[in-house]
Each structure stands twice: as structure tokens, then as C-alpha cells.
Amino acid sequence: MQTKNGYITHEGCDHIFFVGFLGAGKSTLARNLGRLYRRTYVDTDRMAERLLRKSVRECFEQDGEEAFRCAETEVLKRLQDEKSLLVSCGGGIVERECNCELMHEMGVIVYLDGDLSDSLRQIQHPEKRPDFNLDDVQDLYRRRRPLFKKSADYVINIREKSFGQVAEEAGYLLWEEGLL
């Protein structure tokens, strides 16, 4: 990071990756911060769908989870030539250590940490989420939460907070750290 004419300029790849459990608000936060700070926002799930030419659900059903995880890794690799992106990551992106390594090489990881109940309250279309099954969701949450925590450079507690409160806290933190 350098200062030029009073403005912070970032050298190299300086993405901000938002990770967290299903329904944590990663996409909404990245999109809204992007509008506010004039930064481009991307979503790894949408990018993987374009790469695969099918929905996440179709990929899970037709090709299996491993095929989707490979597509996620390919999507991350394609972001290496970009600059200053706000990246909303699919909930399972931390399942592969190589994905976490790629994200750290390209920028910082912000974990939106909430309880399972926070996520369940936000999920509006569970039928579109291939790894969402009410019978297994607690196990999935328990398995992924330590992975999110391990990979995170910053943690934002979203428990019992409105979206506005989370966005304000995230924006302030990232601005103060010179990342936005």
C-alpha cells in the first residue's frame, strides 16, 4: 500500500474475500460495499455457474460436489489478474486448503461469523442451495465454522445485528485498515 497525492493506492492483487455460512449476507454485503466505495463486486458461485454452464444445484446433482469445488478453485485462479475486487464466496470455498491459500495470496479474508440460527433466518430459497439439508445443516455448520475461523484475517460478528449494522461495521473496519 502506498500513498499518492493523499490517496491510498494498493500494489498488486488486493481483493477482499467475504466468507461465512449459508445466509450470512456475504453477497449483499459485498454488493453494497462495492456500490458505496466504487469497487467491483463478484460472486464465486455465479462465476462457477458461468464456467460450468449450469447452476450450482445442477452441478452437484449431475457431476458431484468435487466437480463444483474444482470449478471454485478455477474461478479463484482467474481472479489473480484482477485488482481491487470485493468477492462473495460460496459457503464451501474453505473446504479446500488450496482455495484459502489462493485467497490469502490475493488479498484478505473477512469472515461473517454468526450462529446457525442467524443463517437459517436469512435463507430464502433453500431449494437453490445444494448443500442445504435441514437434517445435515448442523453438522455442516460445525464442520465449516473452524475452517472459516482458521482462514480469516478479520472476523465480523453478525449475531443479532441488522444488515445495516453489519455493513457499517465492515465498512468502518476495512476503511480503517486501508483496504477500501
C-alpha positions in Angstrom: 0.0 0.0 0.0 1.3 3.4 -0.9 0.1 7.0 -0.5 0.0 9.1 -3.7 -1.5 12.6 -3.7 -3.2 11.9 -0.4 -4.9 8.8 -1.7 -4.1 5.2 -0.8 -3.0 3.1 -3.8 -2.7 -0.6 -3.5 0.0 -2.6 -5.2 -0.7 -5.9 -6.8 -3.8 -8.0 -6.1 -5.8 -6.6 -3.2 -9.1 -8.4 -3.1 -11.4 -8.6 -0.1 -13.0 -12.1 0.2 -16.1 -12.5 2.3 -16.7 -15.9 3.7 -19.2 -17.4 6.0 -22.0 -19.9 6.4 -25.0 -20.1 4.1 -27.2 -17.0 4.5 -24.6 -14.9 6.4 -25.1 -12.0 4.0 -21.8 -12.2 2.1 -23.3 -11.3 -1.3 -25.4 -8.5 -0.1 -22.5 -7.0 1.9 -20.0 -7.2 -0.9 -22.5 -5.7 -3.4 -23.5 -2.8 -1.1 -19.9 -2.0 -0.1 -19.0 -2.1 -3.8 -21.6 0.5 -4.6 -20.6 2.6 -1.6 -16.8 2.5 -2.2 -17.0 2.2 -6.0 -15.4 -1.3 -6.1 -16.3 -4.1 -8.3 -18.2 -7.0 -6.7 -18.2 -10.6 -7.9 -19.7 -13.8 -6.6 -17.8 -17.0 -6.8 -20.9 -19.2 -7.1 -22.2 -17.1 -10.1 -18.8 -17.2 -11.7 -18.6 -21.0 -11.3 -22.1 -21.3 -12.8 -20.9 -19.4 -15.9 -17.8 -21.5 -16.1 -19.8 -24.8 -15.8 -22.8 -23.5 -17.8 -25.1 -24.9 -15.2 -26.4 -23.9 -11.8 -24.7 -24.9 -8.6 -27.5 -27.3 -7.8 -27.3 -28.9 -11.3 -23.6 -29.3 -10.9 -23.9 -31.0 -7.5 -26.7 -33.3 -8.9 -25.1 -34.2 -12.2 -21.3 -34.0 -11.6 -21.0 -34.1 -7.8 -19.6 -31.7 -5.2 -16.0 -32.4 -6.1 -16.6 -31.0 -9.7 -18.0 -27.9 -8.2 -15.1 -27.5 -5.8 -12.7 -27.7 -8.8 -14.7 -25.0 -10.5 -14.4 -22.8 -7.4 -10.7 -23.2 -7.5 -10.5 -22.3 -11.2 -12.6 -19.2 -10.5 -10.2 -18.1 -7.8 -7.3 -18.6 -10.1 -9.0 -16.4 -12.7 -9.2 -13.6 -10.2 -5.4 -13.4 -9.9 -5.1 -10.9 -12.8 -7.9 -8.6 -11.4 -7.5 -5.8 -9.0 -9.5 -4.5 -6.0 -12.5 -6.8 -6.1 -15.0 -7.4 -3.4 -15.6 -11.2 -3.6 -18.5 -13.0 -2.1 -17.5 -16.6 -1.7 -19.7 -19.7 -1.6 -20.1 -21.2 1.8 -18.0 -24.3 1.0 -15.0 -22.5 -0.5 -13.0 -23.0 2.7 -13.4 -26.8 2.3 -10.2 -26.8 0.1 -7.0 -25.6 1.7 -5.7 -24.5 -1.7 -8.6 -22.1 -2.0 -7.7 -20.4 1.3 -4.1 -20.2 0.2 -5.2 -18.6 -3.1 -7.4 -16.1 -1.3 -4.6 -15.1 1.1 -2.2 -14.6 -1.9 -4.6 -12.2 -3.5 -5.9 -10.3 -0.5 -7.6 -10.6 2.8 -10.4 -12.8 4.1 -13.3 -11.4 6.1 -15.4 -14.0 8.0 -19.0 -13.1 8.8 -19.4 -15.1 11.9 -22.9 -15.9 13.1 -24.9 -18.6 14.8 -26.7 -21.2 12.7 -30.0 -19.6 13.6 -28.8 -16.3 12.0 -28.1 -18.1 8.8 -31.3 -20.1 8.8 -33.3 -16.9 9.3 -31.8 -15.4 6.1 -32.1 -18.4 3.7 -35.0 -17.5 1.5 -34.6 -20.2 -1.2 -33.2 -23.4 0.4 -34.1 -25.4 -2.7 -31.4 -23.5 -4.6 -28.7 -24.5 -2.2 -27.3 -27.9 -3.0 -25.6 -28.4 0.3 -28.6 -27.3 2.4 -30.5 -30.1 4.0 -32.2 -29.4 7.4 -31.1 -32.8 8.6 -27.4 -32.2 7.9 -27.1 -28.4 8.3 -25.9 -28.5 11.9 -23.1 -30.9 11.0 -22.2 -28.8 8.0 -22.1 -25.7 10.2 -20.0 -27.5 12.9 -17.5 -28.7 10.2 -17.1 -25.4 8.4 -17.0 -22.9 11.3 -13.5 -23.8 12.3 -12.4 -23.6 8.7 -13.8 -20.1 8.4 -12.1 -19.0 11.6 -8.8 -20.5 10.6 -8.8 -18.8 7.2 -10.0 -15.4 8.4 -7.8 -12.3 8.6 -10.8 -10.4 10.1 -13.9 -11.6 11.8 -17.2 -9.6 12.0 -19.7 -10.8 14.5 -23.2 -10.8 12.8 -25.1 -12.2 15.7 -28.4 -10.4 16.3 -27.4 -7.5 14.2 -29.3 -5.9 11.3 -27.7 -5.8 7.9 -27.1 -2.1 8.3 -25.2 -2.7 11.5 -23.0 -5.4 9.8 -22.4 -3.2 6.7 -21.4 -0.2 8.9 -19.0 -2.3 11.0 -17.5 -3.9 7.9 -17.1 -0.7 6.1 -15.5 1.1 9.1 -13.1 -1.8 9.8 -12.0 -2.2 6.2 -11.6 1.6 5.7 -9.6 1.9 8.9 -7.3 -0.9 7.8 -6.7 0.9 4.5 -8.4 -1.9 2.5 -11.3 0.2 1.0 
